[in-house]
Amino acid sequence: MHIIITSRHFELTDSIKDYICHLAEGLEKYNLDILNMRVVISHQEKRGSKKGEKKKKHFWTIDLSVSLAHTNTVVISQNDKDLYAAADLAMGRMHKILRRYHDKINYKHTIPSEAIMANAILRDEALAHKGEDEIVPMDFDLHKPLDIEDALERLKGSSQQFFIFNDKDSKMRVIYKRIDGKYGLY
């Protein structure tokens, strides 16, 4: 990610640049194609609004602009009395926007399990109405009795979390992967 940091009405120090760059590194965890990030930091002071008041108010404005590939640019503006607080707040808002965008594009193409089941039911009903029978081939290996060691090897060789099998005593058994890396047996 290419970061451009610009200052207005004050001298930009290395510590401020390093702080902004450190905050910007956290945006890479969303695995989005961030082309560049432009940060404009400006310092402004306002005089008091009441007549005769000479008190000056100082505040910082941070404008973040993040260009993403294949989508619009995200722009955020944040004001605060403290420069570092304004940077934290602006970057927090940017994290929230990018996290939502990341979730949107990653979960856009997934189909909920209820939709999958409804789709299967509709397909079966459509086949029943056509009068066509569908033959579903079965793997007869699954119904043969297995030793626990054989079932464990099958589970290790697959990406499944559990494996159901009949043992030598014709009992239905379930062997499963535990969180601690061991295997359980019912």
N, C-alpha and C positions, 0 to 999 in steps of 0.2 A: 504494500500500500504506500502510495506517495503522499506525504503530508506537507502542506504548505501553510506556514504560520506567518501572519502579518500583524503588525501592531499599528495603532493609530493614537497619536497624541501622547506617546510615552516611549521610552527606550525598552526594547525587548531583551531580557536577560537570558543567559543559558539555562538557568534553573527553571524558568518558566517554560522554555522550549522543551526541556527534558521532561517536565511534569506533564505537559500536553501530550508528548510522544508516548510516555508511559501509559497514560489513560487511553490513548488511541490503540495501543497494542491489544487491549481487551476486546476490541470490536472484531478481531480476526477469528474469534472462537465460533462465530456464527457461520463460517464457511461460505460467505457470500462473496461474489466477485466485486470487491471494493476497488474501484479504479484509483480514486484519489480522495483526499480529505483536505478541505480548505478551512483554516481557522483564522478568523479576524478578531483580534482583541483590541478593544478601544476603551480609553479612560475618559470619563466626562465628569464635569463638576457643574452643579446647578446652585444658583444663589437661592436663598430663602424666598418664599413666595409672598410673605407678609411684608407690608410696608415698614421700612426701617430695620428689617432683620438682615444682618450681615453674615449670618451663618451659611457656610458653603457645604453642600452635600456632594460627596464623591461617590461615584459608582462605576462599576466595570460592566462592559457588555461583551459577551462572547457570541459570535455568530459561527455556527458549525454548518458546513456544507459537505455532504458525503455523496459522491457520485458512484452509483452502482451500475454494473453492466446489465443490460436488458430491462431496465426499469427507470423510473424517474429519480431525480436527485432529491435527497432528504435534506431539508434546511431547518435549523433550530437556532433561535436567538434566546439568550439568557442574561438577565441583569442581576447584579448583587453588589453589596458593599465590599465584599472580599473577592479578590481575583480567583483564588484557589477554590472558594466555595462556588463561584459562578461556573468554573471549569467542571467541578464535580457534578453540579446539577445539570449542566448541559450534556455532559457525557452520559449521565444516568438516563436522561430522556432519550438520547440516541440509542443506548442499549435497549431500552424498552421498545422503540420503534423497530430496530433491526431484529430483535427477538421475535416480535409479532410477525414480521415479514418472513423470517426464517421458518417459523411454524406454519405459516400460510402456504409457502411453496412446498414444504416437506410433507404436509398432511393433506394436500390438495388431491393427490392421486390415490390415496388409500381409500378402500371401501370398507365401511363398518361391517362387522360380522352379521348383524341383523340383515343388512342389504344382501349379503352373500347368500344367507339362508333363504330370504324371500325370493331371490333370483332362482335358486335351485328348485324351490317349490313351484314357482311359475313355470319353469321349464318342464318339470315332471307333469304338471297339469296339462300343459300344451301337448306333451307326448301322449297322455292318456286320452285327450280329446281327438287326436288324430287317429287313434286306434293302433298306433305303432308300439311295439314292445321294444324296450331297450335292454340289451344284454350287457351286464357289467361284469367283466372278468375279475375273478378273485385269485389272490395268491394263496395257494394251498399250503405253502410253507408256514404261514402264520398259525395254522390250526393244528400243526403237528406238535406233539409234546417236545419241550426243550429242557435242557439242563439250565440251571441258574447261570452257570459260567457262559453258556452259549448265548443266553439272553443278554448278559452283561456285555459280551463282545458285540452283539448287534446294536445295543444302545450306544456303546462307545463309537461305533462306526457310523452313526447317524447324527444328525443335528437336533434330534428330538429331545425333549426333557424327560419322557418316560416311555416305557415299552411294556405292552400287555402280552402275556403268553400263558400257555398251559404247561404246567410242569409234569413230571413223570407220574405223579399221583393224580393226574387229571384235575388239579386245582387251578383255578384261574389266578395268576399272580401278576403283580405290577412291580417293575423295577424302575427306579427314578434317580435322577441326578439331584444331589443336595447342593445347597448354597456353598457349603464348606469344601466342595470338591469330591466328597465321598458319595457312595451310592446307597440308597435305601431300598428295602424289599417289603412288599405287603403280600 
